[in-house]
Amino acid sequence: MKAGAVIEGIVDALKRGEPAGKISAQFHAAVADVTLRACLKIRERTGINEVVLNGGVMQNVLLLSLLVPSLERAGFSVFVPTKLPPNDGGICFGQAAIAAKRL
């Protein structure tokens, strides 16, 4: 699904007077579905079966709760940060780890 189609769907739903909660749920489901399909394509090309869900968007509990089970049902090993923050703090840690290795 293309981003434009998702936005058009949201606008159409708003015009029909659908509840915001329903629209939001459909949006999150669409993002989860697109992410799953992207992971499936990547696995098909690379054979990689591990997925790390990280970054600021993964602080969205609803999206994460949709993605993890769908990826696991598709046979992926899913990793989510538990000891580092999922956004800039984790990036800084990675940069520090690389710098330390180079010393």
C-alpha beads as a LAMMPS data file, in Angstrom:
LAMMPS data file: protein, C-alpha beads

103 atoms
102 bonds

1 atom types
1 bond types

-500.0 500.0 xlo xhi
-500.0 500.0 ylo yhi
-500.0 500.0 zlo zhi

Masses

1 110.0

Atoms # bond

1 1 1 0.000 0.000 0.000
2 1 1 1.367 3.386 -0.946
3 1 1 1.487 6.301 1.488
4 1 1 -0.810 8.352 -0.725
5 1 1 -3.453 5.634 -0.626
6 1 1 -3.272 5.502 3.175
7 1 1 -3.687 9.277 3.446
8 1 1 -6.566 9.230 0.956
9 1 1 -8.212 6.475 2.999
10 1 1 -7.898 8.553 6.164
11 1 1 -9.372 11.629 4.469
12 1 1 -12.246 9.573 3.030
13 1 1 -12.959 8.013 6.423
14 1 1 -13.000 11.456 8.053
15 1 1 -15.413 12.714 5.400
16 1 1 -17.695 9.726 6.108
17 1 1 -17.628 10.652 9.789
18 1 1 -15.928 7.489 11.001
19 1 1 -14.677 7.656 14.600
20 1 1 -11.077 8.803 15.027
21 1 1 -10.270 5.676 17.055
22 1 1 -11.329 3.421 14.192
23 1 1 -9.326 5.452 11.680
24 1 1 -6.283 5.359 13.948
25 1 1 -6.567 1.589 14.392
26 1 1 -6.781 1.084 10.629
27 1 1 -3.769 3.345 10.085
28 1 1 -1.678 1.421 12.609
29 1 1 -2.767 -1.902 11.093
30 1 1 -1.727 -0.625 7.638
31 1 1 1.704 0.459 8.904
32 1 1 2.189 -2.923 10.599
33 1 1 1.150 -4.744 7.426
34 1 1 3.503 -2.732 5.225
35 1 1 6.354 -3.352 7.665
36 1 1 5.654 -7.094 7.725
37 1 1 5.568 -7.256 3.926
38 1 1 8.846 -5.328 3.695
39 1 1 10.473 -7.754 6.136
40 1 1 9.180 -10.723 4.128
41 1 1 10.664 -9.302 0.918
42 1 1 13.985 -8.619 2.597
43 1 1 14.086 -12.154 4.019
44 1 1 13.291 -13.569 0.583
45 1 1 16.250 -11.717 -0.941
46 1 1 18.757 -12.069 1.893
47 1 1 17.758 -15.055 3.993
48 1 1 17.914 -12.855 7.096
49 1 1 15.340 -14.023 9.612
50 1 1 15.991 -11.585 12.450
51 1 1 14.198 -8.255 12.841
52 1 1 15.205 -5.498 15.249
53 1 1 12.360 -3.073 15.978
54 1 1 14.025 0.119 17.061
55 1 1 13.743 3.851 16.640
56 1 1 11.361 6.448 17.935
57 1 1 8.376 5.042 16.045
58 1 1 8.741 1.808 17.996
59 1 1 7.856 3.708 21.160
60 1 1 4.314 3.484 19.771
61 1 1 2.913 0.669 21.915
62 1 1 0.017 -0.071 19.574
63 1 1 2.255 -0.429 16.534
64 1 1 4.710 -2.570 18.455
65 1 1 1.905 -4.785 19.787
66 1 1 0.700 -5.370 16.220
67 1 1 4.132 -5.930 14.699
68 1 1 5.780 -8.319 17.128
69 1 1 3.135 -11.072 16.936
70 1 1 2.707 -10.775 13.158
71 1 1 6.455 -11.016 12.581
72 1 1 6.746 -13.968 14.960
73 1 1 3.842 -15.754 13.219
74 1 1 5.758 -15.285 9.972
75 1 1 8.738 -17.068 11.535
76 1 1 10.958 -14.104 12.340
77 1 1 13.059 -13.756 15.467
78 1 1 12.099 -10.319 16.779
79 1 1 14.307 -8.175 18.964
80 1 1 13.221 -5.043 20.830
81 1 1 15.583 -2.916 22.935
82 1 1 15.214 -3.531 26.647
83 1 1 18.303 -1.879 28.149
84 1 1 18.817 1.063 25.795
85 1 1 16.339 3.707 24.680
86 1 1 14.846 3.005 21.253
87 1 1 15.817 6.297 19.658
88 1 1 18.740 8.738 19.882
89 1 1 20.177 7.280 23.086
90 1 1 20.588 3.928 21.358
91 1 1 22.210 5.583 18.349
92 1 1 24.712 7.329 20.637
93 1 1 25.505 4.024 22.335
94 1 1 26.198 2.414 18.955
95 1 1 28.441 5.294 17.927
96 1 1 30.352 5.029 21.213
97 1 1 30.748 1.264 20.774
98 1 1 32.174 1.713 17.276
99 1 1 34.515 4.465 18.448
100 1 1 35.725 2.316 21.352
101 1 1 36.435 -0.596 19.014
102 1 1 38.522 1.643 16.754
103 1 1 40.764 2.802 19.614

Bonds

1 1 1 2
2 1 2 3
3 1 3 4
4 1 4 5
5 1 5 6
6 1 6 7
7 1 7 8
8 1 8 9
9 1 9 10
10 1 10 11
11 1 11 12
12 1 12 13
13 1 13 14
14 1 14 15
15 1 15 16
16 1 16 17
17 1 17 18
18 1 18 19
19 1 19 20
20 1 20 21
21 1 21 22
22 1 22 23
23 1 23 24
24 1 24 25
25 1 25 26
26 1 26 27
27 1 27 28
28 1 28 29
29 1 29 30
30 1 30 31
31 1 31 32
32 1 32 33
33 1 33 34
34 1 34 35
35 1 35 36
36 1 36 37
37 1 37 38
38 1 38 39
39 1 39 40
40 1 40 41
41 1 41 42
42 1 42 43
43 1 43 44
44 1 44 45
45 1 45 46
46 1 46 47
47 1 47 48
48 1 48 49
49 1 49 50
50 1 50 51
51 1 51 52
52 1 52 53
53 1 53 54
54 1 54 55
55 1 55 56
56 1 56 57
57 1 57 58
58 1 58 59
59 1 59 60
60 1 60 61
61 1 61 62
62 1 62 63
63 1 63 64
64 1 64 65
65 1 65 66
66 1 66 67
67 1 67 68
68 1 68 69
69 1 69 70
70 1 70 71
71 1 71 72
72 1 72 73
73 1 73 74
74 1 74 75
75 1 75 76
76 1 76 77
77 1 77 78
78 1 78 79
79 1 79 80
80 1 80 81
81 1 81 82
82 1 82 83
83 1 83 84
84 1 84 85
85 1 85 86
86 1 86 87
87 1 87 88
88 1 88 89
89 1 89 90
90 1 90 91
91 1 91 92
92 1 92 93
93 1 93 94
94 1 94 95
95 1 95 96
96 1 96 97
97 1 97 98
98 1 98 99
99 1 99 100
100 1 100 101
101 1 101 102
102 1 102 103
